Amino acid sequence: MIAGWLALEDAALAALEAEIGSQVQTLETYQGDWRADLEQRAWRLPAVLMTCRRVRGEAVGWGSYDLTLELRALVVVRQLRGEAQGRREPGGVYELLEGIRRAWWHRDLGLDLLLPLVLVEEEGLLAGPEFTVYGALYRTGMIQDFS
């Protein structure tokens, strides 16, 4: 599955780069504590950080498993004119979320065994006078056959 994670991360980042790369200052994979890193100003903003969140497996036969994989895009925008502007202005959270939808939703990212990604939820995680952070969770699946 390591090769699967690497291929999925690379393909997901490439799709984001093609769609919103010119709109963000930071586009990378990430597995850390975003709240702590935000306070330390770890990224150039706006940023889209992609996390491979989880894999779940379910046996569907002898040596064959259905895998469910979850990807999350974390959108971080800094807008000194307030939270509403961070969401609504050009280059804000709403525009970046729309770009992520175009890049990922109902796409298999060019990976043969991957089912098209499905949007599960978009949610506001932080809305303050300086930073606006939203998360977008996508789910996909694949079959792992060991026979």
C-alpha positions as CSV (number, residue, x, y, z in Angstrom):
1,M,0.0,0.0,0.0
2,I,3.0,2.3,0.4
3,A,3.4,2.5,-3.4
4,G,-0.4,3.2,-3.5
5,W,-0.1,6.1,-1.0
6,L,2.8,7.6,-2.9
7,A,1.0,7.3,-6.3
8,L,-2.2,8.8,-4.8
9,E,-0.3,11.7,-3.1
10,D,1.6,12.5,-6.3
11,A,-1.5,12.3,-8.5
12,A,-3.7,14.3,-6.1
13,L,-1.0,17.0,-5.9
14,A,-0.5,17.1,-9.6
15,A,-4.2,17.6,-10.1
16,L,-4.3,20.4,-7.6
17,E,-1.2,22.0,-9.2
18,A,-2.8,22.0,-12.6
19,E,-6.1,23.5,-11.3
20,I,-5.0,26.0,-8.5
21,G,-1.2,26.1,-8.5
22,S,-1.1,29.6,-9.7
23,Q,-3.5,30.8,-6.9
24,V,-1.6,29.5,-3.9
25,Q,1.8,30.1,-2.4
26,T,2.1,26.7,-0.7
27,L,0.8,23.4,-2.1
28,E,2.1,20.3,-0.4
29,T,1.4,17.1,1.5
30,Y,1.1,17.5,5.2
31,Q,0.6,15.3,8.3
32,G,1.2,17.7,11.2
33,D,-0.7,19.9,13.7
34,W,-1.9,22.7,11.5
35,R,-3.0,24.9,14.4
36,A,0.4,24.9,15.9
37,D,2.1,25.4,12.6
38,L,-0.3,28.2,11.6
39,E,0.8,30.1,14.8
40,Q,4.4,29.6,13.8
41,R,3.7,30.9,10.3
42,A,5.1,27.7,8.7
43,W,3.6,28.4,5.2
44,R,3.4,31.1,2.7
45,L,-0.3,31.9,2.3
46,P,-2.7,31.1,0.8
47,A,-1.9,27.5,1.2
48,V,-3.5,24.2,0.3
49,L,-2.2,21.3,2.4
50,M,-3.2,17.7,1.4
51,T,-3.4,15.0,4.0
52,C,-3.9,11.3,3.4
53,R,-6.2,10.7,6.3
54,R,-7.2,7.1,6.5
55,V,-7.4,3.7,4.8
56,R,-10.0,1.1,5.8
57,G,-10.1,-2.4,4.5
58,E,-12.9,-4.9,4.2
59,A,-12.4,-8.5,3.2
60,V,-14.6,-9.3,0.1
61,G,-13.1,-12.7,-0.6
62,W,-10.2,-14.9,0.1
63,G,-7.2,-12.6,-0.3
64,S,-9.2,-9.7,-1.8
65,Y,-10.1,-6.5,0.0
66,D,-12.0,-3.4,-0.7
67,L,-10.0,-0.4,0.5
68,T,-11.6,3.0,1.3
69,L,-9.1,5.9,1.2
70,E,-9.7,9.4,2.4
71,L,-7.9,12.6,1.3
72,R,-8.3,16.0,2.9
73,A,-7.4,19.3,1.5
74,L,-6.8,22.0,4.1
75,V,-7.3,25.5,2.7
76,V,-5.5,28.3,4.7
77,V,-6.0,32.0,3.8
78,R,-4.8,35.1,5.5
79,Q,-6.8,38.2,5.1
80,L,-6.2,41.2,7.3
81,R,-9.5,42.8,6.3
82,G,-11.4,40.1,8.1
83,E,-12.9,36.7,8.0
84,A,-15.6,37.4,5.5
85,Q,-13.1,38.7,3.0
86,G,-11.0,35.6,3.5
87,R,-13.9,33.5,2.4
88,R,-15.5,35.6,-0.3
89,E,-12.8,37.6,-2.1
90,P,-11.0,36.4,-5.2
91,G,-8.3,34.0,-4.1
92,G,-10.3,33.3,-0.9
93,V,-11.4,30.0,0.6
94,Y,-14.6,29.6,-1.6
95,E,-12.7,30.1,-4.8
96,L,-9.9,27.6,-3.7
97,L,-12.5,25.0,-2.6
98,E,-14.2,25.3,-6.1
99,G,-10.8,24.7,-7.7
100,I,-10.2,21.6,-5.5
101,R,-13.7,20.3,-6.6
102,R,-12.7,20.8,-10.2
103,A,-9.4,18.9,-9.6
104,W,-10.7,16.0,-7.5
105,W,-14.4,15.5,-7.6
106,H,-15.5,12.5,-9.7
107,R,-11.9,12.1,-10.9
108,D,-9.7,9.0,-10.7
109,L,-6.5,11.1,-11.0
110,G,-5.2,8.9,-13.8
111,L,-4.7,5.9,-11.5
112,D,-6.2,2.7,-13.1
113,L,-7.3,1.0,-9.9
114,L,-8.7,4.0,-8.2
115,L,-12.5,4.8,-8.1
116,P,-13.4,8.4,-8.7
117,L,-13.1,10.7,-5.7
118,V,-16.3,11.7,-4.0
119,L,-16.7,14.9,-2.0
120,V,-17.8,13.9,1.6
121,E,-17.8,17.3,3.3
122,E,-16.4,20.8,3.4
123,E,-16.3,22.5,6.7
124,G,-15.0,25.6,8.3
125,L,-12.3,24.9,10.9
126,L,-11.2,28.3,11.9
127,A,-12.7,31.8,11.2
128,G,-10.9,34.6,12.8
129,P,-10.0,38.2,12.1
130,E,-6.7,37.2,10.4
131,F,-6.9,33.5,9.2
132,T,-9.7,31.5,7.6
133,V,-9.2,27.7,7.4
134,Y,-11.5,25.2,5.7
135,G,-11.2,21.5,5.2
136,A,-12.5,19.4,2.3
137,L,-12.8,15.7,2.8
138,Y,-12.8,13.3,-0.3
139,R,-13.2,9.6,-0.3
140,T,-12.2,7.0,-2.9
141,G,-11.7,3.2,-3.1
142,M,-9.8,0.5,-4.7
143,I,-9.5,-3.3,-4.6
144,Q,-6.4,-4.9,-3.2
145,D,-6.0,-8.5,-4.4
146,F,-3.4,-10.8,-2.8
147,S,-4.3,-14.0,-4.7
